[in-house]
Amino acid sequence: MSSTDSSSSQTGTTSELLKQLGQELQAGTLSGAQQVFGALQSDLQQASTARSGALQAEGSQSTIFVRG
């Protein structure tokens, strides 16, 4: 799975969670909204960590040392 595929699935999950959060808030279900918010927070942290790791891997592969 490429990093693009991973971020696409994360976006889908995040989008679904945001939609669910909106529904919970509109319904006035505070406990449900809190649960969805926690899941959303976790999802975003995982996506951020995965993206950070991918960027670090790309950076380490493109390092060039020049001696003068």
JOHU-V132819 format. One record per residue. N is the residue number from 0. RES is the residue in one letter. SS is DSSP state (A for helix, B for strand, O for the rest). PSI is psi in degrees with one decimal (* if undefined). Layout:
N_RES_SS_PSI + N_RES_SS_PSI
//
This chain:
0_M_O_130.8 + 1_S_O_166.9 + 2_S_A_-29.6 + 3_T_A_-44.4 + 4_D_A_-42.5 + 5_S_A_-44.9 + 6_S_A_-30.5 + 7_S_A_-43.9 + 8_S_A_-35.7 + 9_Q_A_-41.3 + 10_T_A_-41.3 + 11_G_A_-45.8 + 12_T_A_-45.2 + 13_T_A_-43.2 + 14_S_A_-43.5 + 15_E_A_-42.1 + 16_L_A_-39.5 + 17_L_A_-41.6 + 18_K_A_-45.0 + 19_Q_A_-39.6 + 20_L_A_-44.6 + 21_G_A_-41.5 + 22_Q_A_-42.3 + 23_E_A_-42.5 + 24_L_A_-40.9 + 25_Q_A_-35.0 + 26_A_A_-12.8 + 27_G_O_22.6 + 28_T_O_90.3 + 29_L_A_-45.3 + 30_S_A_-38.4 + 31_G_A_-41.4 + 32_A_A_-39.5 + 33_Q_A_-40.1 + 34_Q_A_-44.2 + 35_V_A_-40.7 + 36_F_A_-42.0 + 37_G_A_-42.4 + 38_A_A_-39.3 + 39_L_A_-42.7 + 40_Q_A_-45.2 + 41_S_A_-42.9 + 42_D_A_-43.7 + 43_L_A_-36.5 + 44_Q_A_-42.9 + 45_Q_A_-42.4 + 46_A_A_-41.1 + 47_S_A_-43.4 + 48_T_A_-42.6 + 49_A_A_-42.3 + 50_R_A_-41.4 + 51_S_A_-43.7 + 52_G_A_-40.4 + 53_A_A_-40.6 + 54_L_A_-38.2 + 55_Q_A_-39.9 + 56_A_A_-42.9 + 57_E_A_-41.5 + 58_G_A_-39.6 + 59_S_A_-25.7 + 60_Q_A_-21.0 + 61_S_O_13.5 + 62_T_O_130.6 + 63_I_O_129.3 + 64_F_O_130.7 + 65_V_O_125.4 + 66_R_O_137.9 + 67_G_O_*
//
